[in-house]
Amino acid sequence: MRRSTGVAISAFVWVTGSLTVWAGSNAMPTKSIYQAAGDGDMEQLNLHLAKGTNLNREDLRRYTPLKHAIEGHHVEAAKLMIEKGANVNTKDSDGMTPLIFAVINRDPNMAQMLLEKGADMKGRDTADNTALHHAARYGQMAIVEILVTKGADVNAKNKAGQNPLAIALQYQTNQPEMAALLRKHGAQEPATAGYGPYGDSEYGAGQATAQPGLPAPVQRIEIEIDPNQIMEQMKQFQGLAASLKTIDAKSENEQRAWIQQRTDNRTTLLSTVERQFNDELAWLKPLPVEEKAQKTIKAIDDLSAARKKRYATIATELRDQRRATLQESRNSMATNQGTTMGRGARGRSAATGAAGSTGGYSATGPYGNQNSRMPTRRATAADANEPPIDPDTQSQSQAWLNAKADDKTSLLQAVHELDLVELDALARVAEEEKAMKTNTAVLGLMMVRQQRIEKITVKWQEEDARQQKLQERYGTQQPGMQGGRGMRGGQQQQQGMRRPTR
């Protein structure tokens, strides 16, 4: 056996901006390409480039390295990978291009760089939304200005027939400046309103009226959340950002509950949503105590009590709705079974079904037709002495009762909007008392909540796209689903697994 005693040494150098990296020819990256891109680690990226790592390969989340860099807001890392062959116009399973993803991540600098490197402004996701649609949806005024200046089509329509102006009016983001800018560049006034960017029913202020079986219109709020400004404010208070990150990490259970689409989990979701909000209020309360802000302390206590009462009311109505649905389902099954029995048994079964009917409500599937409000418990004499239910509770209750297992977009919007309104009110009280640490903490809560909503929405889109692919591959009956969760057997074969497009 021949043993080599010499060491062959070769070296090479890359220069990326102000970063110079020396490495031996045998140097190996210690991070995956995805982690390196997500961390903006230029040294590790250069090692991957030297080894010829595929820059367009997707990970288990269907993210390319470029998408990881965009998610981490690392412009230089993204720029390097594009220059070395990363596809600037690749689409994921939702049809989202890197440019659209940068818009959703609220990163004007990234969007500007991508456009300079050849990103296609005309690229559309699976709902036919362009980057300009998304910029209008997320209130990204700076990105809208970049796009329209570069000639983006202000009248491009998505599958719901909406142009970016319709989206801006729908979500009331940065109004009236954004609408004025779009109109200045030729945006046509929308002929119809009341639909979200994915075709879901969502109502904007003054744009739609209540329809039977749908939540009543609510006034869209105009609360602008600037993450960069909030993060700068948080730097003034040592440890606040880290503490906020810890409480936000506890929201994983809530996010999972929102993402669940296979079964009706509204009762669990309700308790999970309220538990997270209570945890956040408990995290917040020591701050005004520290700052001796008595009005803010009282505002937190009052909010906690009001929400406890509201969610107890909603929980009762959900429980009553479920009971009524299950009873109607049993009655319907008894009636159907009676048709296969003898004449006498048929008569008895039909009579039982009629007697057990709940006001003519027709259930479809294990949770009934949730587009119609289910009957709740009967009023009693004691109810006459109860105070009337406040409008917020009525609106929230209707949203929860009407939500579907596989489409909770309107519910998420309703819950999130009221959460922001209530947190914004706390922030104003703290500001008036000059409790600036508390004020900043509340703004931080609003920021991380907004980021959560965006994550949940993206997960829904990814799941919808996955289901669509399965449906296209296997038809309406997907393999391994018969007799499983959701519709059973024959019901499933007839109705399939199709869900509404967002």
C-alpha positions as CSV (number, residue, x, y, z in Angstrom):
1,M,0.0,0.0,0.0
2,R,1.4,3.3,-1.0
3,R,0.9,6.1,1.5
4,S,1.1,9.7,0.4
5,T,3.1,12.0,2.6
6,G,2.8,15.2,0.6
7,V,-0.1,17.6,0.8
8,A,-1.3,19.2,-2.5
9,I,-2.4,22.7,-1.8
10,S,-4.4,24.9,-4.2
11,A,-6.3,28.0,-3.4
12,F,-8.8,30.2,-5.1
13,V,-10.5,33.4,-4.3
14,W,-14.0,34.9,-4.8
15,V,-14.7,38.6,-4.4
16,T,-18.4,39.4,-3.6
17,G,-18.9,43.0,-2.8
18,S,-16.5,43.7,0.1
19,L,-16.3,40.1,1.1
20,T,-13.2,38.1,0.1
21,V,-13.2,34.4,0.7
22,W,-10.1,32.1,0.5
23,A,-10.7,28.4,0.6
24,G,-8.8,25.3,-0.1
25,S,-10.0,23.1,-3.0
26,N,-11.2,20.5,-0.6
27,A,-13.2,22.9,1.6
28,M,-16.8,21.7,2.1
29,P,-19.8,23.7,3.1
30,T,-21.1,23.0,6.6
31,K,-24.6,24.4,5.9
32,S,-27.1,23.2,3.3
33,I,-27.6,25.5,0.4
34,Y,-31.0,26.4,1.7
35,Q,-29.8,27.3,5.2
36,A,-26.9,29.3,3.7
37,A,-29.3,31.2,1.5
38,G,-31.7,31.8,4.4
39,D,-28.9,33.0,6.6
40,G,-27.4,35.2,3.9
41,D,-24.1,33.4,4.6
42,M,-22.0,34.5,1.6
43,E,-19.0,32.3,2.5
44,Q,-21.1,29.1,2.6
45,L,-22.9,30.1,-0.6
46,N,-19.6,30.5,-2.4
47,L,-18.5,27.1,-1.2
48,H,-21.7,25.7,-2.7
49,L,-21.1,27.5,-5.9
50,A,-17.6,26.1,-6.2
51,K,-19.0,22.6,-5.7
52,G,-21.6,23.2,-8.4
53,T,-24.7,22.9,-6.1
54,N,-28.0,23.1,-8.1
55,L,-29.4,26.5,-7.3
56,N,-32.8,25.7,-8.7
57,R,-33.5,22.5,-6.7
58,E,-36.5,22.7,-4.3
59,D,-36.4,21.5,-0.7
60,L,-39.2,19.6,1.1
61,R,-41.1,22.9,1.5
62,R,-40.8,23.4,-2.3
63,Y,-38.6,26.4,-1.7
64,T,-35.6,27.0,-3.9
65,P,-32.4,28.6,-2.4
66,L,-33.5,31.9,-4.0
67,K,-36.8,31.7,-2.2
68,H,-35.0,31.1,1.1
69,A,-32.8,34.2,0.5
70,I,-35.9,36.3,-0.2
71,E,-37.6,35.0,2.9
72,G,-34.6,36.1,4.9
73,H,-34.4,39.5,3.2
74,H,-30.8,38.9,2.0
75,V,-30.6,40.9,-1.2
76,E,-26.9,40.3,-1.8
77,A,-27.3,36.5,-1.4
78,A,-30.2,36.5,-3.8
79,K,-28.3,38.6,-6.3
80,L,-25.3,36.4,-6.2
81,M,-27.4,33.2,-6.9
82,I,-29.2,34.9,-9.8
83,E,-25.9,35.9,-11.3
84,K,-24.7,32.3,-10.9
85,G,-27.8,30.7,-12.6
86,A,-30.7,30.8,-10.2
87,N,-34.0,31.2,-12.2
88,V,-35.4,34.6,-11.4
89,N,-38.8,33.6,-12.8
90,T,-39.3,30.1,-11.4
91,K,-42.7,29.3,-10.1
92,D,-43.7,27.2,-7.1
93,S,-46.8,25.1,-6.7
94,D,-48.9,28.2,-6.1
95,G,-47.5,29.9,-9.2
96,M,-45.7,32.4,-7.0
97,T,-42.6,33.8,-8.6
98,P,-39.6,35.2,-6.6
99,L,-41.0,38.7,-7.3
100,I,-44.4,37.9,-5.9
101,F,-42.8,36.2,-2.9
102,A,-40.7,39.4,-2.3
103,V,-43.8,41.4,-2.4
104,I,-45.5,39.2,0.2
105,N,-42.4,39.5,2.3
106,R,-42.8,43.3,2.1
107,D,-39.3,43.9,0.8
108,P,-39.0,46.8,-1.7
109,N,-35.2,46.5,-2.0
110,M,-35.5,42.8,-3.0
111,A,-38.3,43.5,-5.5
112,Q,-36.1,46.3,-7.0
113,M,-33.1,44.0,-7.4
114,L,-35.2,41.2,-8.9
115,L,-36.7,43.5,-11.5
116,E,-33.2,44.7,-12.4
117,K,-32.2,41.0,-12.8
118,G,-35.0,40.3,-15.2
119,A,-38.0,39.4,-13.0
120,D,-41.2,39.3,-15.0
121,M,-43.8,41.7,-13.7
122,K,-46.5,39.9,-15.7
123,G,-45.9,36.6,-13.8
124,R,-49.1,35.3,-12.2
125,D,-49.9,32.9,-9.4
126,T,-52.6,30.2,-9.7
127,A,-55.3,32.7,-9.0
128,D,-54.0,35.0,-11.8
129,N,-52.7,37.6,-9.3
130,T,-49.7,39.6,-10.5
131,A,-47.0,41.1,-8.2
132,L,-49.0,44.4,-8.4
133,H,-52.1,42.6,-7.1
134,H,-50.2,41.4,-4.1
135,A,-48.5,44.7,-3.5
136,A,-52.0,46.3,-3.4
137,R,-53.3,43.6,-1.1
138,Y,-50.4,44.0,1.4
139,G,-50.4,47.7,1.4
140,Q,-46.9,47.9,-0.1
141,M,-46.9,51.5,-1.4
142,A,-43.2,51.6,-2.2
143,I,-43.4,48.4,-4.3
144,V,-46.5,49.6,-6.1
145,E,-44.6,52.8,-7.0
146,I,-41.7,50.7,-8.3
147,L,-44.0,48.4,-10.3
148,V,-46.2,51.1,-11.9
149,T,-43.1,53.2,-12.7
150,K,-41.7,50.2,-14.6
151,G,-44.9,49.8,-16.5
152,A,-46.8,47.1,-14.7
153,D,-50.3,46.5,-16.0
154,V,-52.6,48.4,-13.6
155,N,-55.7,46.8,-15.1
156,A,-54.6,43.1,-15.1
157,K,-57.4,41.0,-13.8
158,N,-57.2,37.9,-11.6
159,K,-59.7,35.0,-11.7
160,A,-62.1,37.0,-9.6
161,G,-62.1,39.7,-12.2
162,Q,-60.3,42.2,-10.0
163,N,-57.6,44.7,-11.0
164,P,-55.1,45.9,-8.4
165,L,-57.3,49.0,-7.6
166,A,-60.2,46.7,-6.7
167,I,-57.8,44.8,-4.3
168,A,-56.6,48.1,-2.8
169,L,-60.2,49.2,-2.2
170,Q,-61.1,45.8,-0.8
171,Y,-58.5,45.8,1.9
172,Q,-58.4,49.6,2.4
173,T,-54.6,49.6,2.6
174,N,-52.7,52.9,2.6
175,Q,-55.8,54.7,1.4
176,P,-56.3,57.1,-0.3
177,E,-52.7,57.4,-1.5
178,M,-52.5,53.9,-3.1
179,A,-55.8,54.2,-4.9
180,A,-54.8,57.7,-6.2
181,L,-51.5,56.3,-7.5
182,L,-53.1,53.4,-9.3
183,R,-55.8,55.8,-10.8
184,K,-53.0,58.2,-11.9
185,H,-51.5,55.4,-13.9
186,G,-54.8,54.5,-15.6
187,A,-56.4,52.0,-13.3
188,Q,-60.1,51.6,-14.1
189,E,-62.7,51.7,-11.4
190,P,-63.8,48.2,-10.4
191,A,-67.3,47.3,-11.6
192,T,-67.9,44.9,-8.8
193,A,-66.7,44.6,-5.2
194,G,-66.9,42.3,-2.3
195,Y,-64.5,39.5,-3.3
196,G,-61.0,38.9,-2.1
197,P,-58.0,38.3,-4.4
198,Y,-58.7,34.5,-4.4
199,G,-62.4,34.8,-5.1
200,D,-63.5,34.4,-1.5
201,S,-66.3,36.6,-0.3
202,E,-65.0,39.5,1.8
203,Y,-66.6,42.8,2.2
204,G,-65.1,46.2,2.2
205,A,-66.5,49.4,3.7
206,G,-69.2,50.8,1.5
207,Q,-68.6,48.1,-1.2
208,A,-71.1,45.4,-0.4
209,T,-74.3,44.7,1.5
210,A,-75.1,41.7,3.6
211,Q,-76.2,38.6,1.8
212,P,-78.2,35.7,3.3
213,G,-76.0,33.2,5.0
214,L,-72.8,35.4,5.0
215,P,-71.2,37.5,7.7
216,A,-72.5,41.1,7.8
217,P,-70.3,43.7,6.2
218,V,-67.8,45.2,8.6
219,Q,-66.0,48.5,8.4
220,R,-62.5,48.0,7.1
221,I,-59.9,49.5,9.3
222,E,-56.9,51.6,8.3
223,I,-54.1,50.5,10.6
224,E,-50.7,50.7,8.9
225,I,-48.1,48.3,10.3
226,D,-44.5,49.2,9.4
227,P,-42.2,46.4,10.6
228,N,-39.0,48.4,10.0
229,Q,-40.2,51.3,12.1
230,I,-41.5,49.0,14.9
231,M,-38.2,47.1,15.1
232,E,-36.3,50.4,15.3
233,Q,-38.5,51.4,18.2
234,M,-37.9,48.1,20.0
235,K,-34.2,48.6,20.0
236,Q,-34.7,51.3,22.6
237,F,-35.8,48.8,25.1
238,Q,-33.3,46.1,26.0
239,G,-34.7,42.5,25.7
240,L,-38.1,43.5,24.3
241,A,-37.5,42.1,20.9
242,A,-36.3,38.7,22.3
243,S,-39.2,38.6,24.7
244,L,-41.7,39.3,21.9
245,K,-40.1,36.5,19.8
246,T,-40.6,34.1,22.7
247,I,-44.3,34.9,23.1
248,D,-44.8,34.8,19.3
249,A,-43.3,31.3,19.2
250,K,-46.1,30.0,21.4
251,S,-48.5,30.8,18.5
252,E,-47.5,27.6,16.6
253,N,-50.6,25.7,18.0
254,E,-52.9,28.5,16.8
255,Q,-51.3,28.5,13.3
256,R,-51.7,24.8,13.0
257,A,-55.4,25.1,14.0
258,W,-56.0,27.7,11.4
259,I,-54.2,25.7,8.7
260,Q,-56.3,22.5,9.5
261,Q,-58.8,22.1,6.6
262,R,-59.8,18.4,6.7
263,T,-62.3,18.5,9.6
264,D,-64.4,21.1,11.4
265,N,-62.1,22.2,14.2
266,R,-63.8,25.5,15.0
267,T,-64.3,24.7,18.7
268,T,-60.7,23.8,19.2
269,L,-59.6,26.8,17.0
270,L,-61.7,29.1,19.1
271,S,-60.0,28.1,22.4
272,T,-56.6,28.1,20.8
273,V,-57.1,31.6,19.4
274,E,-58.2,33.0,22.7
275,R,-55.5,31.2,24.6
276,Q,-52.8,32.8,22.5
277,F,-54.4,36.3,22.9
278,N,-54.6,35.8,26.6
279,D,-51.0,34.7,26.8
280,E,-50.0,37.9,24.9
281,L,-52.0,40.1,27.3
282,A,-50.4,38.3,30.2
283,W,-47.0,39.0,28.6
284,L,-47.9,42.6,28.1
285,K,-49.4,43.6,31.5
286,P,-46.1,43.7,33.5
287,L,-44.9,46.5,31.2
288,P,-47.5,49.2,32.2
289,V,-47.1,48.1,35.8
290,E,-43.4,48.8,35.5
291,E,-44.2,52.2,33.9
292,K,-47.0,52.9,36.4
293,A,-49.5,53.5,33.6
294,Q,-52.8,52.9,35.5
295,K,-55.1,53.7,32.6
296,T,-53.3,51.2,30.4
297,I,-53.4,48.5,33.1
298,K,-57.2,49.1,33.4
299,A,-57.6,49.0,29.6
300,I,-55.8,45.6,29.5
301,D,-58.0,44.2,32.3
302,D,-61.2,45.5,30.6
303,L,-60.2,44.0,27.2
304,S,-59.4,40.7,28.8
305,A,-62.8,40.6,30.5
306,A,-64.7,41.6,27.4
307,R,-63.0,39.0,25.3
308,K,-63.6,36.3,27.9
309,K,-67.3,37.1,27.8
310,R,-67.4,37.3,23.9
311,Y,-65.7,34.0,23.4
312,A,-67.9,32.3,26.0
313,T,-70.9,33.4,23.9
314,I,-69.4,32.2,20.7
315,A,-68.5,28.9,22.2
316,T,-72.1,28.4,23.4
317,E,-73.4,29.2,19.9
318,L,-70.9,26.8,18.2
319,R,-71.9,24.1,20.6
320,D,-75.6,24.6,20.0
321,Q,-75.0,24.7,16.3
322,R,-73.2,21.4,16.3
323,R,-75.9,19.7,18.4
324,A,-78.6,20.9,16.1
325,T,-76.6,19.7,13.1
326,L,-76.0,16.2,14.5
327,Q,-79.6,15.9,15.5
328,E,-80.7,16.8,12.0
329,S,-78.2,14.4,10.6
330,R,-79.6,11.6,12.8
331,N,-83.2,12.4,11.7
332,S,-82.1,12.4,8.1
333,M,-80.4,9.0,8.4
334,A,-83.5,7.6,10.2
335,T,-85.7,8.9,7.3
336,N,-83.4,7.4,4.7
337,Q,-83.3,4.0,6.4
338,G,-87.1,4.0,6.6
339,T,-87.4,3.9,2.8
340,T,-85.8,0.4,2.8
341,M,-88.0,-1.0,5.5
342,G,-91.6,-2.3,5.5
343,R,-94.6,-0.1,5.1
344,G,-95.4,0.2,8.8
345,A,-91.7,0.8,9.7
346,R,-91.5,3.4,6.9
347,G,-94.4,5.3,8.3
348,R,-93.0,5.3,11.8
349,S,-89.6,6.4,10.5
350,A,-91.0,9.2,8.4
351,A,-93.1,10.4,11.3
352,T,-90.1,10.4,13.6
353,G,-88.1,12.3,11.1
354,A,-90.8,15.0,10.7
355,A,-91.2,15.3,14.4
356,G,-87.5,15.7,15.0
357,S,-87.0,18.3,12.3
358,T,-85.2,21.4,13.3
359,G,-87.1,24.1,11.5
360,G,-86.6,22.7,8.0
361,Y,-82.8,23.0,8.1
362,S,-81.1,20.6,5.7
363,A,-77.7,19.2,6.6
364,T,-75.3,18.4,3.9
365,G,-72.4,16.2,5.2
366,P,-71.2,15.7,8.7
367,Y,-71.4,19.4,9.6
368,G,-74.3,20.5,7.6
369,N,-74.7,23.5,5.3
370,Q,-72.5,26.1,7.1
371,N,-73.5,28.8,4.7
372,S,-76.7,29.1,6.6
373,R,-76.8,30.0,10.2
374,M,-77.8,27.0,12.3
375,P,-80.6,27.4,14.8
376,T,-79.3,28.1,18.3
377,R,-80.9,27.4,21.7
378,R,-84.4,28.6,22.4
379,A,-84.7,31.8,24.3
380,T,-85.8,31.5,27.9
381,A,-87.4,33.9,30.3
382,A,-84.0,34.5,31.9
383,D,-82.7,35.8,28.7
384,A,-84.9,38.8,28.9
385,N,-82.9,40.1,31.8
386,E,-79.6,39.6,30.0
387,P,-77.8,42.6,28.5
388,P,-77.9,42.8,24.7
389,I,-75.0,41.3,22.8
390,D,-72.7,44.0,21.5
391,P,-72.1,44.4,17.8
392,D,-68.6,43.1,17.9
393,T,-69.7,39.9,19.5
394,Q,-72.6,39.5,17.1
395,S,-70.3,40.0,14.1
396,Q,-67.7,37.6,15.4
397,S,-70.3,35.0,16.3
398,Q,-71.8,35.1,12.8
399,A,-68.3,34.7,11.3
400,W,-67.6,31.7,13.4
401,L,-71.0,30.1,12.7
402,N,-70.6,30.5,9.0
403,A,-67.0,29.3,8.6
404,K,-66.4,26.1,6.7
405,A,-63.9,23.4,7.6
406,D,-62.0,23.9,4.3
407,D,-62.4,27.6,3.9
408,K,-61.8,29.9,6.9
409,T,-60.6,32.9,5.0
410,S,-63.5,35.2,5.9
411,L,-63.3,34.1,9.6
412,L,-59.5,34.7,9.7
413,Q,-60.1,38.2,8.3
414,A,-62.8,39.0,10.8
415,V,-60.8,37.8,13.8
416,H,-57.6,39.5,12.7
417,E,-59.3,42.8,12.0
418,L,-60.9,43.0,15.5
419,D,-57.7,41.9,17.1
420,L,-55.8,44.8,15.4
421,V,-58.6,47.3,16.4
422,E,-58.4,46.2,20.1
423,L,-54.6,46.2,20.2
424,D,-54.5,49.6,18.4
425,A,-56.8,51.0,21.1
426,L,-54.4,49.7,23.8
427,A,-51.4,51.3,22.0
428,R,-53.2,54.6,21.9
429,V,-54.0,54.5,25.7
430,A,-50.3,53.7,26.4
431,E,-49.2,56.5,24.1
432,E,-51.4,59.0,25.9
433,E,-49.9,57.9,29.2
434,K,-46.4,58.1,27.8
435,A,-45.9,54.5,28.5
436,M,-43.7,54.1,25.5
437,K,-42.3,50.7,26.3
438,T,-45.8,49.3,26.5
439,N,-46.8,51.2,23.4
440,T,-43.9,49.7,21.5
441,A,-44.7,46.2,22.8
442,V,-48.3,46.4,21.6
443,L,-47.1,47.6,18.2
444,G,-44.8,44.6,18.2
445,L,-47.7,42.3,18.9
446,M,-49.6,43.8,16.0
447,M,-46.6,43.2,13.7
448,V,-46.1,39.6,14.6
449,R,-49.8,38.9,14.3
450,Q,-49.8,40.4,10.8
451,Q,-46.9,38.2,9.9
452,R,-48.8,35.1,11.2
453,I,-51.7,35.9,9.0
454,E,-49.5,36.0,5.9
455,K,-47.9,32.6,6.9
456,I,-51.3,31.0,7.3
457,T,-52.5,32.4,4.0
458,V,-49.4,31.0,2.2
459,K,-49.9,27.6,3.8
460,W,-53.6,27.5,2.6
461,Q,-52.5,28.4,-0.9
462,E,-49.9,25.6,-0.8
463,E,-52.4,23.0,0.4
464,D,-55.0,24.1,-2.2
465,A,-52.4,23.7,-5.0
466,R,-51.4,20.3,-3.7
467,Q,-55.1,19.1,-3.6
468,Q,-55.6,20.5,-7.1
469,K,-52.7,18.5,-8.3
470,L,-54.0,15.3,-6.7
471,Q,-57.4,15.9,-8.2
472,E,-56.0,16.4,-11.6
473,R,-53.9,13.2,-11.3
474,Y,-56.5,10.9,-9.7
475,G,-59.9,12.6,-10.6
476,T,-62.5,13.5,-8.0
477,Q,-61.9,10.3,-6.0
478,Q,-58.4,10.5,-4.4
479,P,-56.6,7.3,-3.5
480,G,-56.7,6.2,0.1
481,M,-59.5,8.7,1.1
482,Q,-62.6,6.5,1.0
483,G,-64.0,6.0,4.4
484,G,-61.4,8.4,5.9
485,R,-61.8,11.9,7.3
486,G,-64.5,14.2,6.0
487,M,-67.2,12.7,3.7
488,R,-67.7,9.0,3.8
489,G,-67.8,6.4,1.1
490,G,-70.5,7.1,-1.5
491,Q,-70.9,10.7,-0.4
492,Q,-67.2,11.3,-1.1
493,Q,-67.4,9.6,-4.6
494,Q,-70.2,11.9,-5.6
495,Q,-68.8,15.2,-4.2
496,G,-65.1,14.5,-4.5
497,M,-62.5,16.6,-2.7
498,R,-62.7,19.8,-4.6
499,R,-62.5,22.9,-2.4
500,P,-63.2,26.6,-3.3
501,T,-60.4,28.5,-4.9
502,R,-59.0,31.3,-2.9
